[in-house]
Amino acid sequence: MKLNIKNIILCSSIALAAGLSSCVDDLNVTPINPQVQQEFDQQAVFTKIYATLGFTGMRGPDGNGDLNAMGIDEGKSAFYRMMWDFNELPTDEAHCCWGDVGIPEMNYAQWTSSHTFVQGLYYRLFFDITLCNHFLEMTESISDAETVKQRAEVRFIRALNYFYLLDLYGNVPLVTEVLDEPPLQSSRAELFNFVETELQAIPNDMSEPRTSAYGRADRAAAWLLLARLYLNAEVYIGQNRYNDASTYADMVMKTSYELCPNYQHLFMADNDVAGGVNRAMQEIILPIRQDGNKTQSYGGSFFLIAATHTSGMPDWGSIDGWGGIRARKALSDKFTGSDDRFIFYTEGRNPIITNTSAFTDGYSVTKWTNLRADGGAVSDEKFPDTDIPFFRLAEAYLTYAEAQMRMGNEPEARRVVNDLRIRANASTFPVVSLDIILDEWCREFYFEGRRRMDLIRYNRFGGTTDYNWDWKGGSANGTTFESKYNILPIPASELNANPNLVQVAGY
């Protein structure tokens, strides 16, 4: 893929405020003329790199998007929204009733190399990587303390983007500098080694856990991503790295981060308020920042709030309700007895999706809202203040539990799983199994954009017949789909542009 930073519209005024500790200003910029030499604005580019996690362009919510040349609606081109779609819609958790281009194929794992969002997510990830490479290139000779810290954080975000390429696409180019020529293809093992090496190298240059400005990655974020990488190592490189997954998850658990005492508060509009009723900040390791006035986007938390609500439902803090994404029965059936994490609207809802176009078929997930736990006013009547708790402590708990279970230590796995269940006011388990832990991943993280990864790790996604769910593969009762769908194809447009690339087997 030929990516040239001169052709990328950089942000000249965007600011998540000082150190990303408050919300971004309106995304007003002047496009860069590629024929004119531009002065490197370190803080602006650094902030833009963080902004790529949740925003889609310079103006928002529906202006000149970063990927406008790809023919993708700006609101749909966000990293988080596209990543979420591929990790939730083909699984046992979510189903979207819209007939928009690309949606049915994601619902049923039936995409091709020409699929709009197969292409869009690929280019989004490489766009963000190119920004990181540019920043690192331009700051290579700068050694003040803040720049050293910024460089470590940018390397983290680059590693994060490569993690998603490794997980979703498999063998893709490994590019660590701005190139003018099509890069060579790298193996999954090479990508794994790169992400691992980067994440091991940077923590000492990052802030101690819970000491950086809220919204910036600290050492715990790097350790948690390492733990996630190791937990999935058998999928990526065919090697068992459960001991490493356990080690790094335990390191995160031993930091000053704490579980939020109220699960619902993690997904409310004041989840970034310190010292109030809502104590979500103590659990959120890395948020994707949102503000109703200043970060208006159709690709962040607004997407999940609007898409899961519609008129007639209890107040969700926004005037918009698109009525699109709801729970498959396999998800709602995961909950039995008392559990605070069962945050669904069931009135007038059929738990069974009979009509795939009817939003009222399937329980509505009301986990995400633009309401404040303290009852206060929000910034905007439409766009939410609700930060996305992108990395949170509970992931370390379940990573540690699963790794311990896979290594034969059931008592330790049970102890940690039950800590999460106690937080949810759910009954504790007298004994746990790997199947129970997989279900617990679902109960704790449903609609947070990770389910596909968990199912693949358990060999319960493509190519398997021993785990089924409603509308799996496009059949009402569920049907097996091919294992090739465990990895997205390299976009056809990219294969045409780069002769160095070979398509994923089966596509």
MOSUL-V315142 format. One record per pair of residues at least 4 apart in sequence whose ideal C-beta (glycine too) atoms are under 7 Angstrom apart, sorted by the first residue. I is the first residue (numbers start at 1). J is the second residue. If there is no record, write none. Layout:
i=(I I)
j=(J J)
This chain:
i=(1 1 1 1 1 1 1 2 2 2 2 3 3 3 4 4 5 5 5 6 7 8 8 8 9 9 9 9 10 10 10 11 11 11 11 11 11 12 12 12 12 13 13 13 13 14 14 14 14 14 14 14 14 15 15 15 16 16 16 16 16 16 16 16 17 17 17 19 19 20 20 20 20 20 20 21 21 21 23 23 23 23 24 24 24 24 25 26 27 27 27 27 28 29 32 40 40 41 42 42 43 44 45 45 45 45 46 46 46 47 48 48 49 49 49 49 49 51 52 52 52 53 53 53 54 54 54 54 54 54 54 54 54 55 55 55 55 56 56 56 56 56 56 56 56 56 57 57 57 57 57 58 58 59 59 60 60 61 61 61 61 62 62 62 63 64 65 65 66 66 67 67 67 67 67 67 68 70 70 70 72 72 72 72 73 75 75 75 76 76 77 77 77 78 78 78 78 79 79 79 80 80 80 80 80 81 81 81 82 82 82 82 82 83 83 83 83 84 84 85 85 85 86 86 86 86 86 87 87 87 87 87 88 88 88 88 88 89 89 89 89 89 90 90 90 90 90 91 91 91 92 92 92 92 93 93 93 93 93 93 93 94 94 94 94 95 95 95 95 95 95 96 96 96 96 97 97 97 97 97 98 98 99 99 101 102 102 102 102 103 104 105 105 105 106 106 107 108 108 108 109 109 109 109 110 111 111 112 112 113 113 113 113 113 113 113 114 115 116 117 118 118 118 118 119 119 119 120 121 121 122 122 122 122 123 124 125 125 125 125 126 127 128 128 129 129 129 129 129 130 130 131 132 132 132 132 133 133 133 133 133 134 134 135 135 136 136 136 137 137 139 139 142 143 143 145 146 147 148 148 149 149 149 149 150 151 152 152 152 152 153 153 153 153 154 155 155 155 156 156 156 156 156 157 158 159 159 159 159 159 160 160 161 162 162 162 162 163 163 163 163 164 165 165 165 166 166 166 166 166 167 168 169 169 169 170 170 170 171 171 171 171 172 172 172 173 173 173 173 174 174 174 174 175 175 179 182 182 182 182 183 184 185 185 185 186 186 188 188 188 189 189 190 191 192 192 192 193 194 195 195 196 196 197 198 199 199 199 202 202 203 203 203 206 206 206 206 207 207 207 207 208 208 209 209 209 209 209 209 210 210 210 211 212 212 214 214 215 215 217 217 217 219 220 220 220 220 220 221 221 221 221 222 223 223 223 223 224 224 224 224 224 224 225 226 226 227 227 227 227 227 227 227 228 228 229 230 230 230 230 231 231 231 231 232 232 232 233 233 233 233 234 234 234 235 235 241 242 242 242 242 243 243 244 245 245 245 246 246 246 246 247 248 249 249 249 249 249 250 250 252 252 253 253 253 257 257 257 257 258 258 259 259 259 259 260 260 260 260 260 260 261 261 263 263 263 263 264 264 264 265 265 265 265 265 266 266 266 266 266 267 267 267 267 267 268 268 268 268 268 268 269 269 269 269 269 269 269 269 270 270 270 270 270 270 271 271 271 271 271 271 271 272 272 272 273 274 276 277 277 278 278 280 280 283 283 283 284 284 285 285 285 286 286 287 287 287 287 288 288 288 288 289 289 290 290 290 290 290 290 290 290 291 291 291 292 292 292 292 292 292 293 293 296 297 298 298 299 300 301 301 301 301 301 302 302 302 303 304 304 304 305 305 305 305 305 305 305 305 306 306 306 306 307 307 307 308 308 308 308 308 308 309 309 309 310 310 310 310 311 313 313 313 314 315 316 316 316 316 317 317 317 317 317 318 318 318 319 319 320 323 324 326 326 326 326 326 327 327 327 327 327 327 328 328 328 328 328 329 329 329 329 329 330 330 331 331 332 332 332 334 334 334 335 335 335 337 337 338 338 339 339 339 340 340 341 341 341 343 343 343 344 344 344 344 345 345 345 345 346 348 349 349 349 349 350 350 350 351 351 352 353 353 353 353 354 355 356 365 367 368 369 370 370 370 370 372 372 378 379 391 393 394 394 394 395 396 397 397 397 397 398 398 398 398 398 399 400 400 401 401 401 401 401 402 402 403 404 404 404 405 405 405 405 405 409 410 410 410 411 412 413 413 413 414 414 414 414 415 417 417 417 417 417 418 418 418 419 420 420 420 421 421 421 422 429 432 432 434 435 436 437 438 438 438 439 440 441 441 442 442 445 450 451 452 452 453 454 455 455 456 456 459 460 460 461 462 462 462 462 462 462 463 463 464 465 468 468 469 470 470 471 471 471 472 472 473 473 473 473 475 481 482 484 484 484 484 487 489 489 489 490 490 490 490 490 492 493 494 494 495 495 503)
j=(126 173 182 183 494 497 498 180 181 182 497 126 130 179 178 180 130 134 178 34 34 127 130 131 31 32 58 66 32 45 48 29 44 47 48 51 58 29 30 41 44 25 28 29 44 24 25 27 29 44 47 48 51 24 25 47 20 23 24 47 50 51 215 289 21 22 23 213 216 47 50 213 215 216 289 213 214 215 289 291 294 295 51 291 294 295 294 294 57 58 59 60 59 58 38 45 138 45 46 139 47 48 49 131 134 135 135 150 154 51 52 131 131 132 135 154 157 55 79 128 131 79 80 288 78 80 288 289 290 295 297 300 388 60 78 295 297 60 65 66 74 75 77 78 297 299 63 64 65 66 74 63 64 63 64 296 297 75 296 297 298 74 75 298 74 68 74 77 77 127 72 77 120 123 124 127 74 119 120 123 76 77 116 120 77 297 298 299 81 299 120 124 299 82 297 299 300 83 124 128 84 288 299 300 388 85 299 303 86 117 120 121 124 87 121 164 449 88 449 89 106 117 106 121 168 452 488 449 450 451 452 453 93 94 447 449 451 94 95 96 106 107 106 107 108 109 452 451 452 455 328 330 331 469 327 328 331 442 446 447 451 325 327 328 447 107 326 328 353 362 471 103 107 324 325 324 356 357 358 359 103 324 103 104 116 106 115 116 117 107 108 110 111 115 111 117 471 471 473 474 462 473 481 485 474 115 118 489 507 118 489 490 491 492 503 507 492 119 120 121 122 488 489 491 123 491 493 124 125 168 126 169 491 494 127 128 129 161 164 165 130 131 132 161 133 158 161 162 175 134 178 135 136 154 157 158 137 175 176 177 178 138 178 139 154 140 151 154 177 178 147 151 147 147 148 149 150 151 152 205 153 205 206 207 154 155 156 202 205 206 157 206 216 217 158 159 198 202 160 202 217 221 222 161 162 163 195 198 199 225 164 225 165 166 191 194 195 167 195 225 229 168 169 172 191 188 191 192 195 236 453 488 487 488 490 188 487 504 185 186 187 188 185 186 191 183 184 185 186 186 190 191 194 179 183 183 497 498 499 500 500 500 500 501 502 190 191 192 236 237 193 237 194 195 196 236 237 197 198 199 229 200 229 201 202 222 225 226 206 222 219 222 223 217 218 219 222 211 212 218 219 218 219 218 219 220 255 256 257 255 256 257 218 216 218 272 281 287 289 221 222 286 223 224 252 255 257 285 225 285 286 391 226 227 248 251 252 228 252 285 391 395 396 229 230 248 231 245 248 249 252 396 399 232 399 233 241 244 245 248 245 399 402 403 236 453 457 237 239 240 241 238 239 240 456 457 245 246 403 406 407 247 407 248 249 399 403 250 400 403 404 251 252 253 396 399 400 403 254 400 393 396 396 397 400 282 283 285 393 282 283 283 393 394 423 265 266 279 280 282 283 279 423 340 341 423 424 268 340 343 271 278 279 280 373 271 280 283 389 392 271 367 368 369 386 278 369 371 372 373 386 317 370 371 372 378 384 385 386 276 278 372 373 374 376 278 280 281 284 386 387 389 281 287 387 278 281 374 373 374 373 374 284 389 392 393 394 389 392 391 392 393 390 391 387 388 389 390 300 387 388 390 295 387 295 300 301 384 385 386 387 388 295 379 385 378 379 380 383 384 385 379 380 383 302 302 303 303 388 305 368 384 386 388 306 383 384 307 308 368 447 309 316 318 368 369 370 384 386 318 320 321 322 322 324 325 325 326 364 365 366 368 313 316 321 321 322 323 359 321 321 345 364 345 371 366 369 370 371 369 370 371 378 384 370 382 384 381 382 382 359 359 359 362 363 364 365 331 332 344 362 363 365 353 362 469 470 471 333 351 352 353 470 469 470 442 446 344 351 363 439 442 443 339 342 443 426 427 425 426 424 426 443 424 425 424 443 444 365 366 367 363 364 365 366 349 363 364 366 363 360 360 362 363 364 354 360 361 362 363 361 361 362 470 471 361 361 471 447 447 386 386 378 384 385 386 376 378 385 385 395 397 398 420 444 399 400 401 416 419 420 402 437 440 441 444 403 404 416 405 413 416 417 437 406 437 407 409 412 413 410 413 432 434 437 413 414 431 432 415 416 417 432 437 418 429 431 432 419 421 429 432 437 440 422 428 429 423 424 440 444 426 427 428 428 436 436 437 438 439 440 441 442 454 458 443 444 445 454 446 451 450 454 455 456 461 457 458 460 461 461 486 464 464 467 486 481 482 483 484 485 486 482 483 480 480 472 478 478 476 478 475 476 478 478 479 478 479 480 481 479 485 506 504 505 506 507 504 503 504 507 494 495 501 503 504 496 497 498 501 501 503 507)
